[in-house]
Amino acid sequence: MAESAAPLLSTLRAIVGEANMLTSDADVAPYVTDWRDRYHGHARAVVRPGTTAEVAAVVRCCAEHDVPIVPQGGNTGLCGGATPHESGGEIVVSLSRLARVRAIDAANATLTIEAGVPLARAQQAADEAGFFFPLSLGAEGSATIGGNLSTNAGGTAVLRYGNARELVLGLEVVLADGRIWESLKGLRKDNTGYDVKQLFVGSEGTLGIITAAVLKLFPKPQTSATAFAALADVDAALALLGLLRQALGDRLTGFELVSRYCIELTRKEFPAFADPLPGYPWYALIQGEDPASESPLSAQLEIALGAAIEQQTARDATIAHSTAQADALWALREHITEAQRRDGPNIKHDISLPVSRIPEFLRNARARLDAAFPGVRYVTFGHLGDGNLHYNLSAPEAVAPTAFIAETSRANRIVYDLVAELGGSFSAEHGIGQLKRDELSRYKPALEVELMRAIKHALDPAGLLNPGKVV
């Protein structure tokens, strides 16, 4: 390895320049540990190409030397998909310098943007052009477009706009041999065989490296309404979701489920946050948006919530009357993950289920987990409108977190077996990475895994792109 390292690193340095070739332990350290501090790897070097041509040259060089590559965006993933292994034999390719907004086509309502652009900047670019890009998630200030697409990110607006997959019209991808597949089309209809771009969306850099994308834009919301409703149980949350869908139609863009324990945990770590409706077991955070400036949206939401309270579907509700109040409600929801991280190690489950089966899952999962882990604490929240729950488990008060984390496999079996029984998925929006690779083989049909491996071999026969991830 040492004999081949010198020419490899010398060539990579010539491609990206001295300043963008990181080899010292201190410089490399931020790129080889995941956001959750769960995975700690090593790398021969971190390279930061500044153009698609440089990415292609880096990939060709690594292919010639038979050296594996780990593509990386903002390094905000939760499954270790962008973290190199401990062997130290990989090159981390950071896309952070591919940070240009290439074009906005107002008539076509599309944004052409490079993979290293943070999601928040993509939202800003759309806004400055008079449009709206709806993908939104907690890490949007640092998560990048390339990472969002490679994991098929979801977020809070899936109910109305769909996952990242539904927001992409075209891609530019560097393949495993260094060739550039350029298909930056802004077409909403292109029925010319296989939709190749969708192979790369959600593939976590195992089939190719996304370097740019054409994204759909939407009319900018002119009217917004945010509300927080108190609920007796999750069955009531489903009933309220149905009522609001009927009242608001596709103007209902977000419907988030939050447990009381989540509110208490967040306020413990962030005591400045207000408690909007104390004393109820469950809450729904509701977001409505309308591109019409004179929309009756707020009044319609208020009427619908009033009817829900009269029917005892909801126990109470509060509606934000300013942007600051709306932001405060969303801050409670968006800080749950950070609050739990501060609280200590935990067992995370990013699951999806048919919306109709979520109450059944929660009842049965609690019964099984209470029996296995008496006193376990449930940090349950998520995007109820699209069936995605973040079903996280914290150690019982009397149990050391490290001892509880050692039970991760047993907890996973309980949760994922039940998810499978109810027709759900063990990974909704965080991806597979290295964290859930074994789960893929366990819960995916064997034929489906076989097909995935065949696609991987066809596009990356040497297995150099993000090895050990997904399949």
C-alpha positions in Angstrom: 0.0 0.0 0.0 2.8 2.4 0.9 4.5 1.8 -2.4 1.5 2.9 -4.4 0.4 5.7 -2.1 3.1 8.2 -3.3 2.1 8.3 -7.0 -1.6 8.2 -6.2 -1.4 11.1 -3.8 0.9 13.0 -6.1 -1.6 12.7 -9.0 -4.6 13.6 -6.8 -2.7 16.7 -5.5 -2.0 17.8 -9.1 -5.7 17.4 -9.9 -7.2 19.4 -7.0 -4.3 21.6 -5.9 -2.2 21.6 -2.7 -4.9 23.5 -0.6 -7.5 20.9 -1.5 -5.5 17.8 -0.7 -5.8 17.0 3.0 -3.6 14.4 4.6 -2.7 15.4 8.1 -4.6 13.8 10.9 -6.0 17.2 12.1 -7.2 18.2 8.7 -8.7 14.8 7.9 -10.4 14.3 11.3 -13.7 16.2 10.5 -14.3 14.1 7.4 -13.9 10.6 9.0 -16.4 10.8 11.9 -20.1 10.9 11.4 -22.5 13.5 12.9 -23.7 11.2 15.6 -20.1 10.4 16.6 -20.9 6.7 16.1 -18.5 5.8 13.3 -14.8 6.7 13.3 -12.8 5.9 10.3 -9.5 6.6 8.6 -8.6 7.7 5.1 -5.5 8.0 3.0 -6.5 11.6 2.2 -9.4 13.9 1.7 -9.6 15.5 -1.7 -11.9 18.5 -2.5 -12.4 18.8 -6.3 -13.8 22.1 -7.5 -15.4 21.1 -10.8 -17.1 18.0 -12.3 -14.0 17.5 -14.5 -11.9 17.4 -11.4 -14.2 14.9 -9.8 -14.0 12.7 -12.9 -10.2 13.0 -12.9 -10.0 12.0 -9.2 -12.3 9.0 -9.8 -10.2 7.9 -12.9 -7.0 8.1 -10.8 -8.5 6.1 -8.0 -9.8 3.5 -10.5 -6.4 3.1 -12.1 -4.8 2.5 -8.6 -7.7 0.3 -7.5 -8.4 2.6 -4.5 -11.9 2.9 -3.1 -13.7 6.2 -2.8 -16.1 7.6 -0.2 -18.2 10.5 -1.6 -19.2 13.0 1.0 -21.5 16.0 1.1 -22.2 17.9 4.3 -21.4 14.9 6.5 -24.8 15.2 8.3 -26.0 11.6 7.6 -27.3 9.4 10.4 -26.3 6.0 9.1 -22.6 6.2 8.5 -23.0 6.3 4.8 -20.4 9.0 4.2 -17.8 7.8 6.8 -14.8 5.8 5.6 -13.9 2.5 7.3 -11.2 2.0 9.9 -8.8 0.3 7.4 -7.6 3.7 6.2 -7.4 2.6 2.6 -10.1 4.9 1.1 -10.0 8.4 -0.4 -12.8 10.7 0.8 -14.0 12.9 -2.0 -15.7 16.0 -0.5 -18.1 17.7 -2.9 -18.1 20.9 -0.8 -16.4 23.0 -3.5 -19.0 22.2 -6.1 -21.1 25.0 -4.8 -22.4 26.9 -7.8 -26.0 27.7 -8.8 -25.6 27.1 -12.5 -28.9 28.3 -13.8 -32.5 29.2 -13.0 -35.0 28.7 -15.8 -38.0 30.8 -14.7 -40.3 29.8 -17.5 -39.5 26.1 -16.9 -39.5 26.6 -13.1 -36.3 24.7 -12.6 -33.0 25.2 -10.7 -29.7 23.7 -12.0 -27.4 23.5 -9.0 -24.2 21.7 -8.0 -24.0 18.9 -5.5 -22.0 20.8 -2.8 -24.5 23.6 -2.4 -26.1 23.5 1.1 -29.9 22.9 1.0 -30.5 26.3 2.7 -28.6 28.0 -0.1 -30.7 26.2 -2.7 -33.9 27.4 -0.9 -32.5 30.9 -0.9 -31.6 30.8 -4.6 -35.2 29.7 -5.4 -36.6 32.4 -3.2 -34.5 35.2 -4.8 -35.8 34.1 -8.1 -39.4 34.3 -6.9 -39.9 30.6 -6.4 -40.0 28.0 -3.7 -37.9 24.8 -3.3 -39.8 22.7 -0.8 -37.2 20.2 0.6 -36.7 21.1 4.2 -35.1 19.4 7.1 -33.3 20.1 10.3 -29.7 20.0 8.9 -30.5 22.2 5.9 -27.8 24.7 6.8 -25.1 22.1 6.3 -26.6 19.2 4.4 -25.9 19.5 0.7 -28.0 18.9 -2.4 -25.8 15.9 -3.4 -26.2 14.3 0.0 -30.0 15.0 0.0 -30.3 13.3 -3.4 -28.0 10.4 -2.6 -30.1 9.5 0.5 -33.5 10.5 -1.1 -34.1 12.9 1.8 -37.6 13.4 3.1 -38.1 16.2 5.6 -41.2 18.1 6.7 -43.0 18.8 3.4 -43.2 15.3 1.9 -47.0 15.3 2.5 -47.4 17.9 -0.3 -44.2 17.7 -2.4 -42.8 14.2 -2.0 -39.3 13.0 -1.2 -36.1 14.3 -2.9 -36.7 11.7 -5.7 -39.9 13.6 -6.7 -38.1 16.9 -7.0 -35.4 15.9 -9.5 -35.7 16.2 -13.2 -32.1 15.7 -14.3 -28.7 14.7 -13.0 -25.0 15.0 -13.8 -23.1 12.0 -12.4 -19.5 10.8 -12.4 -19.4 7.1 -13.0 -17.1 4.6 -11.4 -14.7 4.6 -14.3 -14.5 8.4 -14.4 -16.9 9.0 -17.3 -19.4 11.8 -16.9 -23.0 11.1 -17.5 -24.6 14.4 -18.3 -28.4 14.4 -18.3 -29.3 17.9 -16.9 -32.6 18.0 -18.6 -35.5 20.0 -17.3 -38.1 17.7 -18.8 -41.3 16.7 -16.9 -42.0 14.2 -19.6 -39.3 12.0 -21.1 -40.6 8.6 -21.9 -37.4 7.2 -23.5 -36.8 3.9 -21.7 -35.4 3.4 -18.2 -35.3 6.4 -15.9 -31.6 6.1 -15.2 -31.3 9.1 -13.0 -33.5 7.4 -10.4 -30.9 4.7 -9.9 -28.5 7.3 -8.4 -31.1 9.0 -6.2 -31.0 7.1 -2.9 -28.0 5.0 -3.8 -25.7 6.8 -1.3 -22.8 7.2 -3.7 -22.5 3.5 -4.4 -23.3 3.7 -8.1 -21.9 7.1 -9.1 -21.1 10.5 -7.7 -23.8 13.1 -8.2 -22.2 16.4 -9.2 -25.2 18.5 -10.3 -29.0 18.3 -10.6 -32.0 20.0 -12.2 -34.6 20.5 -9.5 -38.3 21.4 -9.7 -39.4 24.8 -8.4 -42.8 25.8 -7.2 -44.8 29.0 -6.7 -43.7 30.8 -3.6 -46.2 30.6 -0.7 -47.8 33.9 -0.1 -49.9 32.8 2.8 -48.8 30.5 5.6 -50.6 29.1 8.6 -49.0 27.2 11.5 -50.9 25.5 14.4 -50.2 23.2 17.3 -52.9 20.8 18.4 -53.2 18.8 21.6 -54.4 15.2 21.3 -55.4 12.4 23.5 -53.9 9.6 21.4 -52.5 8.8 18.0 -55.8 7.6 16.7 -57.0 11.1 17.3 -54.0 12.4 15.3 -55.1 10.3 12.3 -58.6 11.6 12.6 -57.3 15.1 12.7 -55.1 14.5 9.7 -58.1 13.3 7.7 -60.2 16.3 8.7 -57.5 18.8 7.7 -56.8 17.1 4.4 -60.5 17.5 3.6 -60.5 21.1 4.7 -57.2 22.3 3.2 -56.5 19.8 0.3 -52.9 20.0 -0.9 -52.4 23.3 0.9 -51.7 21.1 4.0 -47.9 20.8 3.6 -46.9 19.4 7.0 -48.4 17.3 9.7 -45.9 16.4 12.4 -46.6 14.1 15.3 -44.8 14.9 18.6 -45.1 13.1 21.9 -45.2 14.9 25.3 -41.9 13.3 26.3 -40.3 15.0 23.2 -41.5 18.4 24.4 -40.2 17.8 27.9 -36.8 16.6 26.6 -36.4 19.5 24.3 -37.4 22.0 26.9 -35.0 20.4 29.4 -32.1 21.0 27.0 -33.4 24.3 25.6 -35.3 25.9 28.6 -35.9 29.1 26.7 -38.5 27.3 24.5 -42.1 27.9 25.5 -44.5 25.0 26.2 -47.6 25.9 24.0 -50.1 23.4 25.4 -48.9 21.7 28.6 -50.4 18.5 29.9 -51.4 16.4 26.9 -49.8 13.1 25.7 -49.6 13.9 22.0 -49.4 16.9 19.7 -49.7 17.7 16.0 -47.7 20.5 14.4 -49.6 21.6 11.4 -48.4 23.6 8.5 -50.5 25.0 5.7 -49.3 27.1 2.7 -50.9 28.8 -0.3 -49.4 30.6 -3.2 -52.4 33.0 -3.3 -51.8 36.2 -1.4 -55.5 36.7 -0.4 -56.0 33.1 0.6 -58.5 32.2 3.4 -56.1 29.5 4.5 -55.7 30.8 8.1 -59.4 31.2 8.6 -60.1 27.8 7.2 -57.5 26.2 9.4 -59.0 27.9 12.4 -62.5 26.7 11.5 -61.3 23.1 11.0 -59.5 23.0 14.3 -62.5 24.5 16.0 -64.6 21.7 14.6 -62.0 19.1 15.6 -62.2 20.4 19.2 -66.0 20.3 19.2 -65.9 16.7 18.0 -63.2 16.0 20.6 -60.8 14.9 17.9 -58.5 17.5 19.3 -58.4 18.6 22.9 -57.0 22.1 22.3 -55.1 24.1 19.7 -53.1 27.2 19.2 -52.6 29.1 16.0 -49.5 31.2 15.3 -50.4 34.8 14.6 -46.9 35.9 13.5 -43.8 34.5 11.9 -42.0 34.6 15.2 -44.8 32.4 16.8 -44.7 30.0 13.9 -40.9 29.8 14.2 -41.1 29.1 17.9 -43.5 26.2 17.3 -41.3 24.7 14.6 -38.2 25.2 16.9 -39.7 22.8 19.4 -40.0 20.1 16.7 -36.7 20.8 15.0 -34.6 20.6 18.2 -35.8 17.2 19.3 -32.9 15.4 17.6 -30.3 17.7 19.1 -31.9 17.5 22.6 -31.8 13.7 22.4 -28.2 13.8 21.4 -27.3 15.9 24.4 -29.3 13.7 26.6 -27.1 10.7 25.8 -26.7 7.7 23.5 -29.9 6.3 22.2 -31.3 3.7 19.8 -32.8 5.3 16.7 -35.3 3.9 14.4 -36.3 5.8 11.2 -39.3 3.7 10.1 -42.3 4.1 7.8 -45.7 2.4 7.9 -49.0 2.8 6.2 -50.5 5.8 8.0 -53.5 3.7 9.0 -51.3 1.2 10.9 -49.3 3.6 13.0 -51.5 3.5 16.1 -51.4 -0.3 16.0 -47.6 -0.2 15.7 -47.2 2.1 18.6 -49.4 0.0 20.9 -47.8 -3.3 20.0 -44.2 -1.9 20.0 -44.6 -0.4 23.4 -46.0 -3.7 24.9 -43.1 -5.7 23.5 -40.4 -3.2 24.4 -41.8 -2.6 27.9 -41.5 -6.3 28.5 -38.0 -6.5 27.2 -36.7 -3.3 28.6 -38.7 -2.1 31.7 -38.6 1.6 32.1 -37.4 2.3 28.5 -38.1 5.9 27.5 -39.8 6.6 24.1 -38.8 9.6 22.0 -41.4 9.4 19.3 -41.9 12.0 16.7 -42.1 12.3 12.9 -43.9 13.1 9.7 -47.2 11.4 10.4 -48.7 12.8 7.2 -46.5 10.5 5.1 -46.2 7.6 7.6 -42.6 8.3 8.7 -41.8 7.9 12.4 -38.6 8.6 14.3 -39.1 5.9 16.9 -36.1 6.4 19.3 -35.4 4.7 22.5 -33.5 6.1 25.5 -32.2 4.1 28.4 -34.3 3.6 31.5 -33.4 6.1 34.2 -31.7 3.4 36.3 -29.7 1.8 33.4 -26.4 3.1 32.1 -26.7 4.4 28.5 -23.8 2.3 27.4 -25.4 -0.9 28.8 -28.6 0.0 27.0 -26.9 0.7 23.7 -25.4 -2.8 23.9 -28.9 -4.1 23.5 -29.4 -2.3 20.2 -29.7 -5.5 18.1 -32.4 -7.0 20.4 -34.3 -3.7 20.3 -34.0 -3.5 16.6 -35.4 -7.0 16.1 -38.5 -6.1 18.2 -39.1 -2.9 16.3 -38.2 -4.0 12.8 -40.0 -7.4 13.0 -43.2 -5.5 14.0 -42.6 -3.0 11.2 -42.3 -5.8 8.7 -45.4 -7.5 10.0 -47.4 -4.3 9.4 -46.1 -3.8 5.9 -43.6 -1.0 6.7 -40.0 -0.2 6.1 -37.0 -0.1 8.5 -35.6 2.9 6.7 -37.8 5.8 5.7 -35.6 8.8 5.0 -32.1 8.3 6.5 -30.9 5.6 4.2 -28.9 2.4 4.8 -25.2 3.4 5.0 -23.3 0.9 7.1 -25.7 1.1 10.0 -28.5 -0.8 8.4 -26.7 -2.9 5.8 -27.5 -6.2 7.6 -31.1 -5.2 8.0 -31.4 -4.8 4.2 -30.5 -8.5 3.7 -32.8 -9.5 6.6 -35.9 -7.6 5.6 -35.7 -7.1 1.8 -36.9 -10.0 -0.4 -33.9 -12.0 -1.5 -34.7 -11.4 -5.2 -34.8 -7.6 -4.6 -31.4 -7.7 -2.9 -30.1 -9.8 -5.8 -31.3 -7.2 -8.3 -29.7 -4.4 -6.3 -26.4 -6.2 -6.3 -26.6 -6.8 -10.0 -27.1 -3.1 -10.6 -24.2 -2.3 -8.3 -21.9 -4.8 -10.2 -23.0 -3.4 -13.6 -22.2 0.2 -12.7 -19.3 -0.4 -10.3 -17.8 -3.8 -11.2 -14.6 -3.2 -9.1 -16.7 -2.2 -6.1 -14.7 1.0 -5.5 -17.6 3.4 -4.9 -18.5 3.7 -1.2 -17.7 0.0 -0.5 -19.5 -1.7 2.4 -22.5 0.6 2.2 -26.0 -0.3 1.3 -25.3 -3.6 -0.4 
